[in-house]
Amino acid sequence: MAIPSVGLFAAATGRTLPPTSAETRSTQDIISGTSHSTNPSKTQVTSSDVRKLAEAVSGDWSKLAMYLSPDQFTMDTIKTIRRDHPQDQREQTQAMIQMWINKSGTGATQRKLIEALCAMGRRAQACEVFGSDVVEWIKPMKE
């Protein structure tokens, strides 16, 4: 699909400036009829996100847990996850994120994961998992 022209973008948004990459993707979604949202504040974490995160941060999953929800992930909870998934940090990461999603419900958004990753100095992994254009929505970064 071709990138919408500035004229089409202006007609759709009322702005005359060229669109940002995230706005272009959002405009393309509207034109193509897809419902993909690029706003990480509203976008729920998907199973694909969980798998990618498990690959990207498996060694730091307990640190990520503390940034996501220190009240939920006590030392006992972290020990239980390690006991239930011995010798497999990817499974530990997936279990932790799934617990967070289950407890947080609709509050388990890409934005919260991106903020947690950036706060712990893992912005590159946030970009790897969610895409740099999505990570750029989060300002100011908490690095």
Secondary structure, DSSP 8 states (H G I E B T S, - for coil): -----HHHHHHHHS--S---HHHHHHHHHHHHT------TTT-B--HHHHHHHHHHHGGGHHHHHHHH-TTT--HHHHHHHHHHSTT-HHHHHHHHHHHHHHHHGGG-BHHHHHHHHHHTT-HHHHHHHH-HHHHTTS-S---
